[in-house]
Amino acid sequence: MAQRVEYNPMEAAYSALIEHGLEGADEALRIIVNEASKIERAQFLHARPHERTPERADYANGFKPKTMMTRVGEQTFDVPQVRGGGFYPSALDKGTRTERALNVALAEM
């Protein structure tokens, strides 16, 4: 039987900063935004990944890359998709390629 390995995104973000100092800030930002987007999608769907609930609104449908220019350089984020559409993470303003929307969304968290 295969053992399931738990992935902790905050530990990965901390590790990027610890190992690379401020040079790792870009990787830490990417990890945090990707995780926040997954959490927001789970709230939108009313179900976590692989969970079946009567309240479930739709189904997850993978990720799409989105590249944005941030202060720490160009970043490519994984945008969670929903099968029926109608979902887009608030941390990544649809249509914009700068960190303006990212700043607002992260400040609200």
CYANA upper distance limits for C-alpha pairs under 8 A (distance plus 0.5 A):
  8 ASN  CA     12 ALA  CA      7.01
  9 PRO  CA     13 ALA  CA      6.71
  9 PRO  CA     31 ILE  CA      6.94
  9 PRO  CA     32 ILE  CA      7.57
  9 PRO  CA     35 GLU  CA      7.40
 10 MET  CA     14 TYR  CA      6.61
 10 MET  CA     31 ILE  CA      8.33
 10 MET  CA     32 ILE  CA      7.65
 11 GLU  CA     15 SER  CA      6.49
 12 ALA  CA     16 ALA  CA      6.79
 12 ALA  CA     28 ALA  CA      7.94
 12 ALA  CA     31 ILE  CA      7.97
 13 ALA  CA     17 LEU  CA      7.03
 13 ALA  CA     27 GLU  CA      7.49
 13 ALA  CA     28 ALA  CA      4.70
 13 ALA  CA     29 LEU  CA      7.98
 13 ALA  CA     31 ILE  CA      6.61
 13 ALA  CA     32 ILE  CA      7.46
 14 TYR  CA     18 ILE  CA      6.54
 14 TYR  CA     28 ALA  CA      7.50
 15 SER  CA     19 GLU  CA      6.31
 16 ALA  CA     20 HIS  CA      6.36
 16 ALA  CA     21 GLY  CA      7.90
 16 ALA  CA     24 GLY  CA      5.45
 16 ALA  CA     25 ALA  CA      7.66
 16 ALA  CA     27 GLU  CA      6.91
 16 ALA  CA     28 ALA  CA      6.45
 17 LEU  CA     21 GLY  CA      5.20
 17 LEU  CA     22 LEU  CA      6.76
 17 LEU  CA     23 GLU  CA      7.95
 17 LEU  CA     24 GLY  CA      5.38
 17 LEU  CA     25 ALA  CA      6.55
 17 LEU  CA     28 ALA  CA      7.23
 18 ILE  CA     24 GLY  CA      8.41
 19 GLU  CA     24 GLY  CA      7.90
 20 HIS  CA     24 GLY  CA      5.32
 21 GLY  CA     25 ALA  CA      7.79
 24 GLY  CA     28 ALA  CA      6.77
 25 ALA  CA     29 LEU  CA      6.50
 25 ALA  CA     72 VAL  CA      7.61
 26 ASP  CA     30 ARG  CA      6.74
 26 ASP  CA     72 VAL  CA      6.09
 26 ASP  CA     73 GLY  CA      7.72
 26 ASP  CA     75 GLN  CA      7.77
 27 GLU  CA     31 ILE  CA      6.72
 28 ALA  CA     32 ILE  CA      6.71
 29 LEU  CA     33 VAL  CA      6.61
 30 ARG  CA     34 ASN  CA      6.55
 30 ARG  CA     75 GLN  CA      7.42
 30 ARG  CA     76 THR  CA      7.90
 30 ARG  CA     77 PHE  CA      6.66
 31 ILE  CA     35 GLU  CA      6.67
 32 ILE  CA     36 ALA  CA      6.59
 33 VAL  CA     37 SER  CA      6.61
 33 VAL  CA     77 PHE  CA      7.89
 33 VAL  CA     91 ALA  CA      7.48
 34 ASN  CA     38 LYS  CA      6.89
 34 ASN  CA     77 PHE  CA      6.74
 34 ASN  CA     78 ASP  CA      6.39
 34 ASN  CA     79 VAL  CA      7.73
 35 GLU  CA     39 ILE  CA      6.78
 36 ALA  CA     40 GLU  CA      6.65
 36 ALA  CA     91 ALA  CA      8.35
 37 SER  CA     41 ARG  CA      6.68
 37 SER  CA     79 VAL  CA      7.49
 37 SER  CA     80 PRO  CA      7.17
 37 SER  CA     89 PRO  CA      5.90
 37 SER  CA     90 SER  CA      8.28
 37 SER  CA     91 ALA  CA      7.63
 38 LYS  CA     42 ALA  CA      6.77
 38 LYS  CA     80 PRO  CA      6.89
 39 ILE  CA     43 GLN  CA      6.87
 40 GLU  CA     44 PHE  CA      6.73
 40 GLU  CA     89 PRO  CA      7.09
 41 ARG  CA     45 LEU  CA      6.61
 41 ARG  CA     60 ALA  CA      8.41
 41 ARG  CA     80 PRO  CA      7.40
 41 ARG  CA     82 VAL  CA      8.39
 41 ARG  CA     87 PHE  CA      7.83
 41 ARG  CA     89 PRO  CA      7.75
 42 ALA  CA     46 HIS  CA      6.39
 42 ALA  CA     47 ALA  CA      5.86
 42 ALA  CA     48 ARG  CA      5.53
 42 ALA  CA     49 PRO  CA      7.65
 43 GLN  CA     47 ALA  CA      7.23
 43 GLN  CA     48 ARG  CA      8.29
 44 PHE  CA     57 ALA  CA      7.91
 44 PHE  CA     87 PHE  CA      7.90
 45 LEU  CA     56 ARG  CA      6.01
 45 LEU  CA     57 ALA  CA      5.38
 45 LEU  CA     58 ASP  CA      6.09
 45 LEU  CA     59 TYR  CA      7.35
 45 LEU  CA     60 ALA  CA      8.36
 46 HIS  CA     53 THR  CA      8.21
 46 HIS  CA     55 GLU  CA      6.53
 46 HIS  CA     56 ARG  CA      5.50
 46 HIS  CA     57 ALA  CA      6.80
 47 ALA  CA     51 GLU  CA      6.27
 47 ALA  CA     52 ARG  CA      7.32
 47 ALA  CA     53 THR  CA      6.94
 47 ALA  CA     55 GLU  CA      8.14
 47 ALA  CA     56 ARG  CA      6.22
 49 PRO  CA     60 ALA  CA      8.20
 52 ARG  CA     56 ARG  CA      7.58
 58 ASP  CA     82 VAL  CA      7.38
 58 ASP  CA     83 ARG  CA      7.18
 58 ASP  CA     84 GLY  CA      7.05
 59 TYR  CA     82 VAL  CA      6.28
 59 TYR  CA     83 ARG  CA      6.03
 59 TYR  CA     84 GLY  CA      8.03
 60 ALA  CA     80 PRO  CA      8.00
 60 ALA  CA     81 GLN  CA      6.53
 60 ALA  CA     82 VAL  CA      5.05
 60 ALA  CA     83 ARG  CA      6.41
 61 ASN  CA     80 PRO  CA      7.89
 61 ASN  CA     81 GLN  CA      5.56
 61 ASN  CA     82 VAL  CA      5.48
 61 ASN  CA     83 ARG  CA      5.65
 62 GLY  CA     80 PRO  CA      6.51
 62 GLY  CA     81 GLN  CA      5.98
 62 GLY  CA     82 VAL  CA      8.04
 63 PHE  CA     78 ASP  CA      6.12
 63 PHE  CA     79 VAL  CA      5.67
 63 PHE  CA     80 PRO  CA      4.93
 63 PHE  CA     81 GLN  CA      5.86
 64 LYS  CA     78 ASP  CA      6.08
 64 LYS  CA     79 VAL  CA      5.54
 64 LYS  CA     80 PRO  CA      7.09
 64 LYS  CA     81 GLN  CA      7.54
 65 PRO  CA     76 THR  CA      6.64
 65 PRO  CA     77 PHE  CA      6.10
 65 PRO  CA     78 ASP  CA      5.27
 65 PRO  CA     79 VAL  CA      6.44
 66 LYS  CA     76 THR  CA      5.80
 66 LYS  CA     77 PHE  CA      5.73
 66 LYS  CA     78 ASP  CA      6.95
 66 LYS  CA     79 VAL  CA      7.12
 67 THR  CA     74 GLU  CA      7.25
 67 THR  CA     75 GLN  CA      5.95
 67 THR  CA     76 THR  CA      4.62
 67 THR  CA     77 PHE  CA      6.79
 67 THR  CA     97 ARG  CA      7.30
 68 MET  CA     74 GLU  CA      6.21
 68 MET  CA     75 GLN  CA      5.86
 68 MET  CA     76 THR  CA      6.85
 68 MET  CA     77 PHE  CA      8.39
 68 MET  CA     96 THR  CA      8.26
 68 MET  CA     97 ARG  CA      4.91
 68 MET  CA     98 THR  CA      5.83
 68 MET  CA     99 GLU  CA      7.41
 69 MET  CA     73 GLY  CA      6.34
 69 MET  CA     74 GLU  CA      4.91
 69 MET  CA     75 GLN  CA      6.75
 69 MET  CA     97 ARG  CA      6.54
 69 MET  CA     98 THR  CA      5.43
 69 MET  CA     99 GLU  CA      6.94
 70 THR  CA     74 GLU  CA      6.34
 70 THR  CA     75 GLN  CA      7.30
 70 THR  CA     98 THR  CA      6.57
 70 THR  CA     99 GLU  CA      5.63
 71 ARG  CA     99 GLU  CA      8.15
 79 VAL  CA     88 TYR  CA      8.15
 79 VAL  CA     89 PRO  CA      7.76
 80 PRO  CA     88 TYR  CA      8.06
 80 PRO  CA     89 PRO  CA      8.13
 81 GLN  CA     85 GLY  CA      7.73
 81 GLN  CA     87 PHE  CA      7.64
 81 GLN  CA     88 TYR  CA      8.09
 82 VAL  CA     86 GLY  CA      7.95
 82 VAL  CA     87 PHE  CA      6.89
 88 TYR  CA     92 LEU  CA      8.13
 88 TYR  CA     94 LYS  CA      7.72
 89 PRO  CA     93 ASP  CA      7.95
 90 SER  CA    101 ALA  CA      8.42
 90 SER  CA    102 LEU  CA      8.49
 90 SER  CA    105 ALA  CA      6.49
 91 ALA  CA    101 ALA  CA      6.92
 91 ALA  CA    102 LEU  CA      5.37
 91 ALA  CA    103 ASN  CA      8.29
 91 ALA  CA    104 VAL  CA      8.02
 91 ALA  CA    105 ALA  CA      5.09
 91 ALA  CA    106 LEU  CA      6.94
 92 LEU  CA     96 THR  CA      8.43
 92 LEU  CA    101 ALA  CA      6.67
 92 LEU  CA    102 LEU  CA      6.17
 92 LEU  CA    105 ALA  CA      8.26
 93 ASP  CA    101 ALA  CA      5.73
 93 ASP  CA    102 LEU  CA      7.57
 96 THR  CA    101 ALA  CA      8.22
 98 THR  CA    102 LEU  CA      8.35
 99 GLU  CA    103 ASN  CA      6.57
100 ARG  CA    104 VAL  CA      7.21
101 ALA  CA    105 ALA  CA      6.73
102 LEU  CA    106 LEU  CA      6.56
103 ASN  CA    107 ALA  CA      6.56
104 VAL  CA    108 GLU  CA      6.86
105 ALA  CA    109 MET  CA      7.04
